[in-house]
């Protein structure tokens, strides 16, 4: 079963808001924690090993941003 | 037979270190025949009398092969009475039952099936191995815990009892010289050097064997900076008999801890240390005392039996056979200890190799059969290494990102069942399925078969192990369903005359079919294990290997198909 990159979010802006709101008020470390937990929760929703591997590789294959030094 | 090893200890438990210790046996040095001028060609030389070497020697003893074991030491165990490998898996226990030491292990060791994993103070999940389908049909339990030197001790006793294999203590191998039809083994002893000649050598001399390099066999190694302190402790008030593991133990500075019971009421406690820990300091009596009081309470009464540091790595040879030299156990593959795969895979290497070596040495199979040892056990080693490396990565995160995800798993596991499967404190050893085995005689891989109870042809209750003990090293063919009389007669007489195979009938209870001895399988456990259906409209034949793997099931086979299958399992190929 291949990864789905066609639009599949019922209400993209609403989801985007839910995601950003969840990060509001968090430190960088807490945000990283939230993202990691969310990745695992969503991975369990997807379930299929092949799809998950494709998603991971797709994320890794995008051009990397410049390293930020703060 | 010598007595069991004793704990030499004060009768009153002390509150501090300095309690009991074990006294291990010392075996005699005997001047080798070669030094007295008696030369000859041996069938097999086994280098190293550890778990793997002794298991192989014991199995070969039962097959009538007079192997020679060379060990540079004169006792069991390494590093004194360190407990070392303590969890013996079901498949290993089934083999030990066939070898004749299981009863002693069951009497001395501790059976367990419940495990619990903790993060902080919270239990994250638990399991009971007895409920698993992969373990619930065998006559042996999922695990017995026992100090490694006990298992080695029992194997030595059994080898002496059988009187077939020559155990040579204080014989150190200095080098090997391979020739076309034999190997010359150069040996150093307290009374001089000698060389012996052998058809085959099995290197069971452990993870630091110099022989692979000497023979040009490549190796891949990987090490992580993970360090542990092992303490063997007896308590006045012991914990429950379960395997407990902590990923982040509050009493160990947020690092991992393992807790297991072994024989004689001695608990095995493994504490993960900081990677840069001073190993002498963390193993010192005072630090050990502080740690035990943090874990069990300030008033704990205990006796420290053994303590020492521990590190590990993974390592695998690029091939397990180099001509007349084979590598088994740690000499072939090394892995981290999580999941009890190291010792158990060495034992199962020996089980895989023994029947093949015996048939080759008896002229009943070609030397090419030994290639299947590498074809089956090297993938098993790679699988074990991959599995244990995943555990290592979870227990010893290598970067901030890896630690971040581990934290996420632990947080989620407290709340949600799905995340508990990600908490990795060791995936316990299970028997290997040989996926791409050259010996498979059907489309299916060679699957392990549990040691199920059954009724033997003489009417006695037994199990697959006792059936194997009766067939003198042969393969076992089990036929079910309406087999025709002519074929049955050939299976009963002609087939065993030509090949080392013995045939049995697994039908519904009743008279033996056409001269084939019958097995009783009242609750169909054997049929289920082999994938046979005694009520089927057409006959089937399962070919069981001496290492309790099914080589395949043939549906409605004719005589040529059966012969082809048997020849395949013996390494005789397709001709």
Interface residues (C-beta under 8 A of the other chain):
Chain A: X32 X33 X36 X37 X39 X40 X41 X44
Chain B: X404 X405 X407 X408 X409 X411 X412 X416 X418 X419 X422
